């Protein structure tokens, strides 16, 4: 029997797919551009030894801004934009799996957990090679001594190549060192990070939204409640999965092959506190990300509703 909910969820069959994909690309690009600096900072914090380079999130932000400028906060961004493909794959997989699971269970938590995990599996298969390259580019500048690959300079000008020249340079080095497998370094670690993260985020998002709706006035816009639920779910999921995220970052940037050995070395060198590295940056980045994503995604779904259903949904 379907649960009675204060906030009605817009399902896959309610959507005009043409509108959904058209608006979705713009939304995904906007979100990625907004949160990319925090992602770069998180990566550098996770890869550094102790506090050898930065003492924390804000220290990293101001040091990068001072020494590398605004461009330093967007190193690897152009490559990262290719994750637009994985973003659309994620959304499609989530909605389709959710629809499929609804044939067997009407429990929203079950549908969200299974769909979220499945969507992450598909998306990470596309994202990991892009992440491997973009993370190497993120570490250039102040963090380049922490990575295996450094950008070579132009022999004529003495300067590093611009954007796509840098990308080709890094890709060539990765392929020369590790072959095609090098682009999937950390794939298992990524799955162990992002499948649980996604599987935890969606059920908690709907749970928090529903709980908030019970406490809020009946005329409170649902979009406000959903915008509050998103960061709460993101903080919960980030805290649960951060240890694996630290290991994933080190495996991909440092070229390690063993997840277990990387985990052991991290504990040996930095103790269990090492597993919390980058957590504050992750939560800080996930808060605006979650707000923008939730408001964008829920608005996207409402704008993409089939015409005959528009008046049946409360915003």
PAZAPA-4460 file (N, C-alpha, C; in steps of 0.05 Angstrom, whole numbers, plus 32768, in hexadecimal, padded with zeros to 4 digits):
% residues 315
    n_x    n_y    n_z   ca_x   ca_y   ca_z    c_x    c_y    c_z   seq   type   mol
   8011   7FE8   8000   8000   8000   8000   8012   8019   8000     1      X     A
   800C   802C   7FEF   801C   8044   7FED   8019   8056   8005     2      X     A
   8031   8061   800E   8032   8072   8025   8024   808C   801F     3      X     A
   8015   8096   8033   8009   80B1   8031   801F   80C5   8037     4      X     A
   8025   80D7   8024   803A   80EA   8028   8030   8107   8026     5      X     A
   803C   8119   8036   8035   8135   8034   8040   8141   801B     6      X     A
   8058   8139   8014   8065   8143   7FFC   8064   812D   7FE6     7      X     A
   8054   8132   7FD2   8051   811E   7FBD   8069   811E   7FAA     8      X     A
   8074   8106   7FA5   808C   8103   7F94   8084   8101   7F77     9      X     A
   8091   8111   7F66   808B   8110   7F49   809B   80F8   7F3E    10      X     A
   808D   80E5   7F32   809A   80CD   7F28   80A0   80D0   7F0A    11      X     A
   80AF   80BC   7F00   80B8   80BC   7EE4   80A2   80BE   7ED0    12      X     A
   808C   80B0   7ED5   8076   80B0   7EC2   8067   80CA   7EC1    13      X     A
   806C   80DC   7ED4   805E   80F6   7ED5   806C   810B   7EC4    14      X     A
   8083   8104   7EB9   8094   8118   7EAC   8093   8119   7E8E    15      X     A
   8096   8131   7E83   809A   8135   7E67   80B8   8133   7E62    16      X     A
   80C1   811D   7E56   80DE   8116   7E55   80EE   812B   7E45    17      X     A
   80E2   8136   7E30   80F1   814A   7E20   80F8   8162   7E31    18      X     A
   80E5   816D   7E40   80EA   8183   7E51   80FE   817B   7E67    19      X     A
   80FB   8163   7E72   810B   815A   7E88   8129   815A   7E81    20      X     A
   8130   814F   7E69   814C   814E   7E61   8157   8169   7E58    21      X     A
   8147   8179   7E4C   8150   8194   7E43   8157   81A5   7E5B    22      X     A
   8145   81A6   7E6E   814B   81B6   7E86   8161   81AA   7E97    23      X     A
   8162   818F   7E97   8175   8180   7EA8   8192   8186   7EA2    24      X     A
   8199   8189   7E89   81B5   818F   7E81   81BD   81AA   7E8D    25      X     A
   81AC   81BE   7E8A   81B2   81D9   7E94   81B5   81D8   7EB3    26      X     A
   81A3   81CA   7EC0   81A4   81C9   7EDD   81BD   81BB   7EE7    27      X     A
   81C5   81A5   7EDB   81DD   8197   7EE3   81F6   81A7   7EDF    28      X     A
   81F8   81B6   7EC9   820F   81C6   7EC4   8211   81DD   7ED8    29      X     A
   81FB   81E9   7EDF   81FA   81FF   7EF3   8204   81F5   7F0E    30      X     A
   81FA   81DE   7F16   8202   81D3   7F30   8220   81CD   7F31    31      X     A
   822A   81C0   7F1C   8247   81B9   7F1C   8258   81D2   7F1D    32      X     A
   8251   81E7   7F0E   8261   81FF   7F0E   8261   820D   7F2A    33      X     A
   824A   820A   7F38   8247   8217   7F52   8259   820A   7F67    34      X     A
   825A   81EF   7F67   8267   81E1   7F7D   8283   81D7   7F76    35      X     A
   828D   81DB   7F5E   82A6   81D0   7F56   82BE   81DA   7F68    36      X     A
   82C0   81F3   7F6F   82D6   81FC   7F81   82D7   81EC   7F9B    37      X     A
   82C0   81E6   7FA7   82C0   81D6   7FC0   82C9   81BA   7FBA    38      X     A
   82C3   81AF   7FA3   82CC   8194   7F9C   82EA   8193   7F99    39      X     A
   82F5   81A7   7F8C   8312   81A9   7F89   8320   81AB   7FA4    40      X     A
   8316   81BC   7FB6   8321   81BF   7FD0   8320   81A5   7FE0    41      X     A
   8309   8198   7FDF   8306   817E   7FEC   831B   816A   7FE3    42      X     A
   831F   8169   7FC9   8333   8156   7FBE   834F   815B   7FC8    43      X     A
   8357   8175   7FC8   8372   817C   7FD2   8375   8176   7FF0    44      X     A
   8360   817B   7FFF   8361   8176   801C   8364   8158   8021    45      X     A
   8356   8148   8012   8356   812B   8016   8371   811E   800E    46      X     A
   837E   8129   7FFA   8396   811D   7FF0   83AF   8126   7FFF    47      X     A
   83AF   813E   800B   83C7   8148   8019   83CD   8137   8032    48      X     A
   83E6   8136   803A   83EE   8127   8051   83EB   813A   806A    49      X     A
   83DB   8131   807D   83D6   8142   8095   83CB   815D   808C    50      X     A
   83D9   8172   8095   83D2   818D   808D   83EA   819B   8080    51      X     A
   83F7   818B   806F   8410   8194   8062   840C   81AC   8050    52      X     A
   83F4   81AF   8045   83F0   81C5   8032   83DA   81D8   803B    53      X     A
   83C4   81CE   8045   83AE   81DE   804E   83A5   81D5   806A    54      X     A
   839D   81E8   807B   8394   81E1   8096   8376   81DB   8097    55      X     A
   8368   81E2   8082   834C   81DD   8082   833F   81E8   8068    56      X     A
   8324   81E7   8067   8316   81EF   804F   831A   820C   8048    57      X     A
   8316   821E   805B   8318   823A   8055   8335   8243   804F    58      X     A
   8348   8236   805D   8364   823B   8058   836B   8233   803B    59      X     A
   8361   821C   8033   8366   8213   8017   835A   8227   8003    60      X     A
   8341   822F   8009   8334   8242   7FF6   8344   825B   7FF2    61      X     A
   834C   8268   8008   835B   8281   8006   8377   827E   7FFA    62      X     A
   8384   8268   8001   839F   8263   7FF6   839D   825F   7FD7    63      X     A
   838A   824F   7FCF   8387   8249   7FB2   8380   8263   7FA3    64      X     A
   836E   8272   7FAF   8365   828C   7FA3   837C   829F   7FA1    65      X     A
   838D   82A0   7FB6   83A4   82B3   7FB6   83BA   82AB   7FA3    66      X     A
   83C0   8291   7FA2   83D7   8289   7F91   83D0   8280   7F75    67      X     A
   83B7   8277   7F71   83B0   826D   7F56   8399   827C   7F49    68      X     A
   838C   828E   7F59   8376   829D   7F4E   835D   828D   7F4C    69      X     A
   8348   829A   7F41   832E   828C   7F3D   8331   8273   7F2C    70      X     A
   8343   8275   7F18   8347   825E   7F06   8350   8246   7F15    71      X     A
   835F   824A   7F2B   8369   8234   7F3B   8353   8224   7F47    72      X     A
   833C   8231   7F4D   8325   8224   7F59   8315   8214   7F45    73      X     A
   831C   8218   7F2B   830D   820A   7F16   8320   81F9   7F05    74      X     A
   8336   81F1   7F10   8348   81DF   7F01   833A   81C5   7EFB    75      X     A
   833A   81BC   7EE2   832E   81A3   7EDA   8310   81A5   7ED5    76      X     A
   8305   81BE   7ED7   82E8   81C1   7ED5   82DD   81B9   7EB9    77      X     A
   82EC   81C1   7EA4   82E3   81BC   7E89   82E0   819E   7E84    78      X     A
   82F3   818F   7E8F   82F2   8172   7E8C   82DA   8167   7E9C    79      X     A
   82D6   8172   7EB4   82C1   8169   7EC5   82A5   816E   7EBA    80      X     A
   82A3   8181   7EA7   8288   8186   7E9B   827E   816E   7E8B    81      X     A
   8290   815B   7E84   8287   8143   7E76   8276   8131   7E88    82      X     A
   8277   8137   7EA2   8266   8128   7EB4   8248   812F   7EB1    83      X     A
   8243   8142   7EA0   8227   8147   7E99   8219   812E   7E8E    84      X     A
   8229   811E   7E80   821F   8105   7E75   8217   80F2   7E8C    85      X     A
   8229   80F0   7EA0   8223   80DE   7EB6   820C   80E9   7EC7    86      X     A
   8209   8104   7EC8   81F3   8110   7ED7   81D8   8108   7ECB    87      X     A
   81D6   8109   7EB1   81BD   8101   7EA4   81B8   80E3   7EA7    88      X     A
   81CE   80D4   7EA6   81CB   80B7   7EA9   81C2   80B0   7EC6    89      X     A
   81CC   80C0   7ED9   81C4   80BC   7EF5   81A6   80C1   7EF9    90      X     A
   819D   80D8   7EEF   8181   80E0   7EF2   816E   80CB   7EE5    91      X     A
   8176   80C3   7ECD   8165   80B0   7EBE   8164   8095   7ECC    92      X     A
   817B   808B   7ED5   817C   8071   7EE3   816C   8072   7EFD    93      X     A
   8170   8088   7F0C   8161   808B   7F25   8143   8089   7F21    94      X     A
   8139   8098   7F0E   811C   8099   7F09   8111   807F   7EFF    95      X     A
   8120   8072   7EEC   8117   8059   7EE0   8118   8042   7EF5    96      X     A
   812D   8041   7F05   812F   802B   7F19   811A   802F   7F2E    97      X     A
   8116   8048   7F35   8101   804E   7F49   80E5   8045   7F3F    98      X     A
   80E0   804A   7F25   80C7   8041   7F19   80C5   8022   7F1A    99      X     A
   80DC   8015   7F13   80DD   7FF7   7F12   80D8   7FEB   7F2E   100      X     A
   80E6   7FF6   7F42   80E3   7FEB   7F5D   80C7   7FEF   7F68   101      X     A
   80B9   8004   7F5F   809E   800A   7F69   808B   7FF3   7F62   102      X     A
   8092   7FE2   7F4E   8082   7FCB   7F47   8082   7FB6   7F5E   103      X     A
   8097   7FB7   7F6E   809B   7FA2   7F83   8098   7FAE   7F9F   104      X     A
   809C   7FC8   7FA2   809A   7FD4   7FBC   8090   7FF1   7FBA   105      X     A
   807E   7FF9   7FCB   8074   8015   7FCB   8082   8025   7FE1   106      X     A
   8095   8018   7FF0   80A4   8026   8005   80B7   8039   7FF8   107      X     A
   80B4   8053   7FFE   80C4   8067   7FF1   80E2   8064   7FF8   108      X     A
   80E8   805C   8010   8104   8059   8019   8112   8043   8008   109      X     A
   8104   802E   8003   810F   8018   7FF4   8114   8021   7FD7   110      X     A
   8100   802E   7FCB   8102   8037   7FB0   811A   804B   7FAD   111      X     A
   811C   805D   7FC0   8131   8071   7FBF   814D   8065   7FC3   112      X     A
   814F   8052   7FD5   8169   8045   7FDB   8173   8035   7FC2   113      X     A
   8162   8025   7FB7   816A   8014   7FA1   816F   8025   7F88   114      X     A
   815E   8039   7F83   8161   804A   7F6B   817A   805B   7F6E   115      X     A
   817F   8066   7F86   8196   8077   7F8B   81B0   8067   7F87   116      X     A
   81B2   804F   7F92   81CA   803F   7F8E   81CF   8037   7F72   117      X     A
   81B9   802F   7F64   81BB   8027   7F47   81C4   803F   7F36   118      X     A
   81B9   8056   7F3B   81C0   806E   7F2B   81DD   8075   7F2F   119      X     A
   81E7   8072   7F47   8203   8078   7F4C   8216   8064   7F3E   120      X     A
   820E   804B   7F3D   821E   8037   7F30   8221   803E   7F12   121      X     A
   820C   8045   7F05   820D   804D   7EE9   821D   8066   7EE5   122      X     A
   8218   807A   7EF5   8225   8094   7EF2   8243   8092   7EF7   123      X     A
   824B   8082   7F0B   8268   8080   7F11   8277   8072   7EFC   124      X     A
   826B   8060   7EEE   8278   8052   7ED7   8280   8066   7EC1   125      X     A
   8270   807C   7EBF   8276   8091   7EAC   8289   80A6   7EB8   126      X     A
   8285   80AC   7ED2   8292   80C2   7EDF   82AF   80BD   7EE6   127      X     A
   82B6   80A5   7EEE   82D1   809F   7EF9   82E8   80A8   7EE6   128      X     A
   82E7   80A1   7ECC   82FD   80AA   7EBB   82FF   80C9   7EBA   129      X     A
   82E8   80D6   7EBA   82E8   80F3   7EBA   82F4   80FE   7ED4   130      X     A
   82EC   80F1   7EEA   82F6   80F9   7F05   8314   80F5   7F07   131      X     A
   831E   80DF   7EFC   833B   80D9   7EFE   834B   80F0   7EF1   132      X     A
   8342   80F8   7ED9   8350   810E   7ECB   834C   8128   7ED9   133      X     A
   8333   812F   7EE0   832E   8149   7EEC   833C   814C   7F07   134      X     A
   833E   8136   7F17   834B   8137   7F30   8369   813C   7F2D   135      X     A
   8375   8131   7F19   8391   8136   7F14   8395   8154   7F0D   136      X     A
   8382   815F   7EFE   8384   817C   7EF7   837E   818D   7F10   137      X     A
   836C   8184   7F21   8367   8193   7F3A   8380   8196   7F4C   138      X     A
   8391   8181   7F4B   83A8   8181   7F5C   83C0   8191   7F52   139      X     A
   83BE   819B   7F39   83D3   81AB   7F2E   83D4   81C6   7F3E   140      X     A
   83E9   81D5   7F3A   83EC   81ED   7F4A   83F8   81E6   7F65   141      X     A
   83ED   81F0   7F7B   83F8   81EB   7F96   83FA   81CD   7F9D   142      X     A
   83E7   81BD   7F92   83E6   81A1   7F9A   83F4   818E   7F87   143      X     A
   8403   8198   7F74   840E   8187   7F5F   8423   8173   7F69   144      X     A
   8431   817A   7F80   8445   8167   7F8B   8437   814F   7F98   145      X     A
   841D   8150   7F9B   840F   813A   7FA8   8404   8125   7F94   146      X     A
   8407   812B   7F7A   83FD   8119   7F66   8413   810D   7F55   147      X     A
   840D   80F7   7F47   8422   80EA   7F37   8427   80F9   7F1D   148      X     A
   8414   8108   7F13   8417   8114   7EF9   8417   8133   7EFB   149      X     A
   842B   813F   7EED   842D   815C   7EEC   842B   8165   7ECF   150      X     A
   841E   817C   7ECC   841C   8187   7EB1   8437   818F   7EA6   151      X     A
   843D   8187   7E8E   8456   818F   7E81   8453   81AB   7E75   152      X     A
   8468   81B9   7E74   8467   81D5   7E69   846D   81D5   7E4B   153      X     A
   8463   81EA   7E3E   8468   81EE   7E22   8486   81F6   7E1F   154      X     A
   8494   81E7   7E0E   84B1   81EC   7E0B   84B7   8208   7E00   155      X     A
   84A5   8213   7DF2   84AA   822D   7DE5   84A3   8244   7DF8   156      X     A
   848D   8242   7E06   8485   8259   7E18   848C   8254   7E35   157      X     A
   8491   823B   7E3D   8497   8235   7E59   847F   8235   7E6B   158      X     A
   8467   8236   7E5F   844E   8236   7E6E   843F   821C   7E69   159      X     A
   842E   8216   7E7C   841D   81FE   7E79   8408   8203   7E63   160      X     A
   8400   81EE   7E56   83EC   81F1   7E41   83D1   81F8   7E4C   161      X     A
   83C0   8203   7E3C   83A6   820B   7E45   8391   81F5   7E43   162      X     A
   837F   81F5   7E56   8367   81E4   7E57   836A   81C8   7E4A   163      X     A
   8362   81C6   7E30   8361   81AB   7E24   837D   81A1   7E1F   164      X     A
   8391   81B2   7E1C   83AC   81A9   7E1A   83B5   819C   7E34   165      X     A
   83AD   81A7   7E4B   83B3   819B   7E65   83A5   8180   7E68   166      X     A
   838C   817F   7E5F   837D   8166   7E61   838A   8150   7E51   167      X     A
   8392   8156   7E38   83A0   8142   7E27   83BA   8139   7E34   168      X     A
   83C8   814D   7E40   83E1   8147   7E4D   83DE   8133   7E63   169      X     A
   83CB   8138   7E75   83C6   8127   7E8C   83BC   810B   7E82   170      X     A
   83AA   810B   7E6F   839F   80F1   7E65   83B5   80E0   7E59   171      X     A
   83C7   80ED   7E4A   83DE   80DE   7E3E   83F0   80D2   7E54   172      X     A
   83F4   80E2   7E6A   8405   80D7   7E7F   83F8   80C0   7E8E   173      X     A
   83DE   80C2   7E92   83CF   80AD   7EA0   83D0   8093   7E8F   174      X     A
   83CB   8096   7E75   83CB   807F   7E63   83E7   8072   7E61   175      X     A
   83FB   8083   7E5F   8417   8079   7E5E   841F   806A   7E77   176      X     A
   8416   8073   7E8E   841D   8066   7EA7   840D   804E   7EAE   177      X     A
   83F3   804F   7EA8   83E1   803A   7EB2   83CF   802D   7E9C   178      X     A
   83D1   8037   7E83   83C0   802C   7E6F   83A3   8035   7E73   179      X     A
   8391   8027   7E65   8374   802E   7E67   836A   802B   7E84   180      X     A
   8375   8018   7E92   836B   8013   7EAE   8370   802B   7EC0   181      X     A
   8384   803B   7EB8   838A   8053   7EC9   8372   8066   7ECB   182      X     A
   8361   8066   7EB6   834A   8078   7EB6   8334   806E   7EC8   183      X     A
   8336   8055   7ED1   8322   804A   7EE3   832F   8043   7EFE   184      X     A
   8346   8051   7F04   8352   804E   7F1E   833F   8059   7F34   185      X     A
   833B   8049   7F48   8329   8052   7F5D   830C   804D   7F57   186      X     A
   8306   803D   7F42   82EA   8038   7F3B   82DB   802A   7F51   187      X     A
   82E7   8015   7F5D   82DA   8007   7F72   82D6   8019   7F8B   188      X     A
   82EB   8029   7F91   82E9   803C   7FA7   82D3   8050   7FA2   189      X     A
   82D0   8058   7F89   82BA   806B   7F83   829F   805F   7F87   190      X     A
   829C   8045   7F7E   8283   8037   7F82   827C   8034   7F9F   191      X     A
   8291   802E   7FAF   828D   802A   7FCC   8288   8044   7FDA   192      X     A
   828E   805B   7FCD   8288   8075   7FD9   826D   807F   7FD0   193      X     A
   8268   807F   7FB6   8251   808D   7FAB   8237   807D   7FAA   194      X     A
   823A   8062   7FA8   8221   8052   7FA9   8214   8055   7FC4   195      X     A
   8223   8051   7FDB   8217   8055   7FF5   820E   8072   7FF9   196      X     A
   821D   8085   7FEF   8216   80A2   7FF2   81FB   80A7   7FE5   197      X     A
   81F8   809E   7FCC   81DF   80A2   7FBE   81C8   8092   7FCA   198      X     A
   81CE   807A   7FD2   81BA   8069   7FDE   81B0   8074   7FF9   199      X     A
   81C1   8082   8008   81BA   808E   8021   81AC   80A9   801D   200      X     A
   81B6   80B8   8009   81AC   80D4   8005   818E   80D4   7FFF   201      X     A
   8185   80C4   7FEB   8169   80C6   7FE2   8155   80BF   7FF8   202      X     A
   8158   80A8   8006   8145   80A2   801B   8144   80B7   8031   203      X     A
   815C   80C1   8039   815D   80D6   804E   8151   80F0   8044   204      X     A
   8155   80F6   802A   8149   810F   801F   812A   810E   8021   205      X     A
   811E   80F8   8018   8101   80F6   801A   80F8   80F4   8037   206      X     A
   8108   80E7   8048   8101   80E5   8064   8100   8101   8072   207      X     A
   8116   8110   806E   8118   812B   807A   8102   813D   806F   208      X     A
   80FD   813C   8055   80E9   814D   8049   80CD   8147   8055   209      X     A
   80C8   812E   8058   80AD   8126   8063   80AB   812E   8081   210      X     A
   80C1   812B   8090   80C0   8133   80AC   80BC   8151   80AF   211      X     A
   80CA   8160   809E   80C8   817E   809F   80AC   8186   8097   212      X     A
   80A0   8178   8084   8084   817F   807C   8070   817B   8092   213      X     A
   8076   8169   80A4   8064   8164   80BB   8066   817A   80D0   214      X     A
   807D   8187   80D1   8082   819D   80E4   807B   81B8   80D9   215      X     A
   807B   81BB   80BF   8077   81D5   80B2   8059   81DB   80AF   216      X     A
   8052   81F5   80AD   8037   81FD   80A7   802D   81F0   808D   217      X     A
   8014   81EB   808B   8009   81DD   8073   800C   81ED   8059   218      X     A
   800F   8207   805C   8012   8217   8043   802F   821D   803C   219      X     A
   8042   8210   804B   805E   8214   8045   8065   8207   802A   220      X     A
   8072   8216   8018   8079   820A   7FFE   808B   81F1   8001   221      X     A
   8084   81DD   7FF3   8093   81C3   7FF5   80B0   81C7   7FEC   222      X     A
   80B5   81D9   7FDA   80D0   81DD   7FD0   80E3   81E6   7FE6   223      X     A
   80D9   81F6   7FF8   80E9   8200   800F   80F0   81E8   8021   224      X     A
   80DD   81D7   8026   80E2   81C0   8037   80F6   81AD   802A   225      X     A
   80F3   81A9   8010   8106   8198   8001   8122   81A4   8000   226      X     A
   8123   81BF   7FFF   813D   81CC   7FFF   814B   81C9   801A   227      X     A
   813C   81C7   802F   8147   81C2   804A   814F   81A5   804E   228      X     A
   813F   8193   8042   8144   8176   8045   815E   816E   8036   229      X     A
   8163   817A   801F   817A   8173   800F   8195   8174   801E   230      X     A
   819B   818B   802A   81B5   818D   8039   81B6   817A   8051   231      X     A
   819F   8175   805E   819F   8162   8075   81A6   8146   806B   232      X     A
   819B   813F   8054   81A1   8124   8049   81BE   8123   8040   233      X     A
   81C8   8139   8034   81E3   813A   802A   81F7   8138   8041   234      X     A
   81F2   8146   8057   8204   8144   806E   8205   8128   8079   235      X     A
   81EE   811C   807A   81EC   8100   8085   81FC   80ED   8073   236      X     A
   81F7   80EE   8059   8205   80DD   8046   8223   80E2   8045   237      X     A
   822B   80FC   8047   8247   8103   8046   8256   80F8   805E   238      X     A
   824A   80FA   8075   8256   80F0   808E   825A   80D2   808D   239      X     A
   8246   80C4   8082   8247   80A6   8081   825D   809D   806D   240      X     A
   8260   80AA   8057   8271   80A0   8042   828C   80AE   803F   241      X     A
   8292   80C2   8050   82AB   80D1   804D   82C4   80C0   8050   242      X     A
   82C5   80AD   8062   82DE   809D   8064   82E5   8090   8049   243      X     A
   82D1   8085   803B   82D7   8078   8021   82DE   808D   800C   244      X     A
   82D3   80A6   800F   82D9   80BB   7FFC   82F6   80C3   7FFE   245      X     A
   8301   80C4   8016   831D   80CB   801A   832F   80B6   800D   246      X     A
   8328   809C   8011   8337   8086   8005   8335   8088   7FE6   247      X     A
   831D   808D   7FDC   831A   808F   7FBF   832B   80A5   7FB3   248      X     A
   832C   80BC   7FC0   833C   80D3   7FB5   8359   80CC   7FB4   249      X     A
   8363   80BE   7FC8   8380   80B7   7FC9   8387   80A1   7FB5   250      X     A
   8374   808E   7FB2   8379   8079   7F9E   837B   8085   7F82   251      X     A
   8369   8098   7F7B   8368   80A3   7F60   837F   80B7   7F5B   252      X     A
   8386   80C8   7F6F   839A   80DC   7F6B   83B6   80D1   7F6D   253      X     A
   83BB   80BF   7F81   83D6   80B5   7F86   83DC   809C   7F76   254      X     A
   83C8   8091   7F68   83CD   807A   7F57   83CF   8060   7F66   255      X     A
   83C3   805E   7F7D   83C4   8046   7F8C   83B1   8030   7F80   256      X     A
   83B7   8017   7F87   83A7   8001   7F7C   8396   7FF3   7F92   257      X     A
   839E   7FF6   7FAB   8391   7FE7   7FC0   8381   7FFA   7FD2   258      X     A
   8367   7FF6   7FD3   8356   8005   7FE5   835C   8000   8002   259      X     A
   8360   7FE6   8008   8365   7FDE   8024   8380   7FE9   802E   260      X     A
   8395   7FE8   801D   83AF   7FF2   8024   83AE   8010   8028   261      X     A
   83A0   801E   8016   839D   803B   8019   838F   8042   8033   262      X     A
   837B   8033   803A   836C   8037   8053   837E   8033   806B   263      X     A
   838E   801D   806A   83A0   8017   8080   83B5   802D   8084   264      X     A
   83C1   8036   806E   83D5   804A   806F   83CA   8065   807A   265      X     A
   83B2   806B   8071   83A5   8084   807B   83A1   8083   8099   266      X     A
   8397   806C   80A4   8393   8069   80C0   83AE   806A   80CF   267      X     A
   83C3   805D   80C4   83DD   805C   80D0   83EA   8078   80D2   268      X     A
   83E8   8088   80BC   83F4   80A2   80BB   83E5   80B8   80CA   269      X     A
   83CA   80B7   80C8   83BA   80CD   80D2   83A4   80C5   80E5   270      X     A
   83A3   80AB   80EC   838F   80A3   80FF   8373   80A4   80F3   271      X     A
   835F   809E   8104   8344   809D   80FA   8339   80B9   80F3   272      X     A
   8346   80CE   80FD   833E   80E9   80F5   8344   80EE   80D7   273      X     A
   8357   80DE   80CC   835D   80E1   80B0   8345   80DA   809E   274      X     A
   8333   80C9   80A9   831B   80C2   809A   8306   80D8   8098   275      X     A
   830A   80ED   80A8   82F8   8104   80A7   8303   811B   8096   276      X     A
   831A   8116   8089   8326   812C   8079   8313   8134   8062   277      X     A
   8311   814E   805F   8300   8158   804A   82E2   8157   8050   278      X     A
   82DB   814D   8069   82BE   814A   806F   82B1   8165   8071   279      X     A
   82BE   8178   807E   82B2   8193   8081   82AF   819F   8065   280      X     A
   82C3   819C   8054   82C1   81A7   8038   82AB   8199   8029   281      X     A
   82A8   817F   802F   8293   816F   8021   8277   8178   802A   282      X     A
   8274   817D   8044   825A   8185   804E   8254   81A2   8045   283      X     A
   8269   81B3   8046   8265   81CF   803D   825E   81D0   8020   284      X     A
   826B   81BF   800F   8264   81BE   7FF3   824A   81B1   7FEE   285      X     A
   8243   819D   7FFE   822A   818E   7FFA   8212   819E   8001   286      X     A
   8215   81B2   8014   81FE   81C1   801C   81F2   81D2   8005   287      X     A
   8203   81E4   7FF9   81F8   81F2   7FE2   81F2   81E0   7FCA   288      X     A
   8202   81CB   7FC7   81FD   81B8   7FB2   81E2   81AB   7FB5   289      X     A
   81DC   81A2   7FCD   81C2   8195   7FD3   81AB   81A9   7FCF   290      X     A
   81AE   81C2   7FD8   8199   81D5   7FD5   8194   81DB   7FB7   291      X     A
   81AA   81E0   7FA8   81A7   81E6   7F8C   819C   81CE   7F7D   292      X     A
   81A7   81B6   7F84   819E   819E   7F76   8181   8198   7F7C   293      X     A
   8179   819A   7F95   815D   8193   7F9C   814A   81A7   7F90   294      X     A
   8150   81C1   7F94   813E   81D6   7F88   813E   81D3   7F6A   295      X     A
   8155   81CF   7F5E   8157   81CB   7F41   8148   81B3   7F37   296      X     A
   814D   819C   7F45   8142   8183   7F3D   8124   8182   7F40   297      X     A
   811A   818B   7F57   80FD   818B   7F5C   80EF   819F   7F4A   298      X     A
   80FC   81B6   7F45   80F1   81CA   7F32   80F1   81BE   7F16   299      X     A
   8107   81B1   7F0F   8109   81A4   7EF5   80F2   8190   7EF1   300      X     A
   80EC   8180   7F05   80D7   816C   7F03   80BB   817A   7F01   301      X     A
   80B8   818F   7F10   809E   819D   7F0E   809A   81AB   7EF3   302      X     A
   80B0   81B7   7EE9   80AE   81C3   7ECE   80AB   81AE   7EB8   303      X     A
   80B3   8196   7EBE   80B1   8180   7EAA   8098   816F   7EAC   304      X     A
   8087   8177   7EBF   806E   8168   7EC2   805E   8168   7EA8   305      X     A
   8050   8152   7EA4   803E   8151   7E8D   8028   8166   7E92   306      X     A
   801F   8174   7E7D   800D   818B   7E80   7FF4   8185   7E90   307      X     A
   7FE9   816D   7E8E   7FD1   8166   7E9C   7FD5   8162   7EBA   308      X     A
   7FEE   8161   7EC3   7FF4   815D   7EDF   7FFD   8176   7EEE   309      X     A
   8002   818B   7EDF   800D   81A4   7EEB   7FFE   81AE   7F03   310      X     A
   7FE4   81AF   7F01   7FD4   81BA   7F17   7FCF   81A7   7F2E   311      X     A
   7FD9   818F   7F2B   7FD5   817B   7F41   7FEB   817A   7F55   312      X     A
   8000   8189   7F51   8017   8189   7F63   801A   81A3   7F73   313      X     A
   801E   81A1   7F8D   8022   81B8   7F9E   8040   81BE   7FA0   314      X     A
   8047   81D7   7F9A   8063   81DF   7F9B   806B   81E7   7FB7   315      X     A
***
